[in-house]
Amino acid sequence: MSVHKEVKRVTTHVLQEMKHRGEKISMLTAYDYSMASIVDQSGMDIILVGDSASNVMAGHETTLPITLDQMIYHAASVIRAVNRALVVVDLPFGTYQGDSKEALRSAVRIMKEAEAHAVKLEGGREIKDSIDRILSAGIPVMGHLGLTPQSIYKFGTYTVRAKGEDEAEILIEDAKILEEAGCFALILEKVPAELAAKVAKEVTIPVIGIGAGGNIDGQVLVVHDMLGITQEFSPRFLRRYHNLYEEMRGAFKNYISDVKSGDFPNEKEQY
Ligand code: KIV
């Protein structure tokens, strides 16, 4: 008899059930095999291959430069590591806005070449045609409203979004448009907690926040930020669970010192 226990995979249906029973959804980013393996084995519900890879992996100032080929490379590496979590992949800037056929081609490439489980697109009514076409091909779509970093040059700042009544009303309408279109979940980034709670109450799909308060269905962070690998990025919403920057730098310094002194390798560390 096999003692191997089947891992119950997280699906869009499982996430819907979690919302119904009030169980919070955990989500983190990952961009490579080794990190994704640790994140998945920790029991994370969703892994996002975010276009924040453009910042934390490639060192760009914004998320705009990352390409579809680069996102597919990151996503395929993550997928090879994951046994349990639902893996969602960002469609990068310029691969889905304005042309729904191109949006479908981009999403299909991510699903086929990386074997991802779902895609995420930034925006509301203005990208509805793209969302409709992707969904019609049977590809699950996660929405993303509020602060949408791919539109940073339109807004000019990374400050909190939808603070005014008009913008809040538009955001609520957009959330309902995405729900009705068939998105399986929604990210709300950097919006007032009260507004996010209202959205989570008014839509039936899970609402996952980053800088959107605690009265919603789940939370997402960028893994390098929560581990304290990135140092310069310190928004109020970020809780650092580690100071890996200092720990790693300390380890590197010890290695340099051991190499320079001749302490490494010792007799047991050679053939
Ligand atoms: O790209 C990303 O990491 C994201 C999260 C901030 C939600 O979209």
Residues whose N, C-alpha, C, O or C-beta is under 5 A from the ligand:
A	BS01	KIV	T29 G50 D51 S52 I187 V220
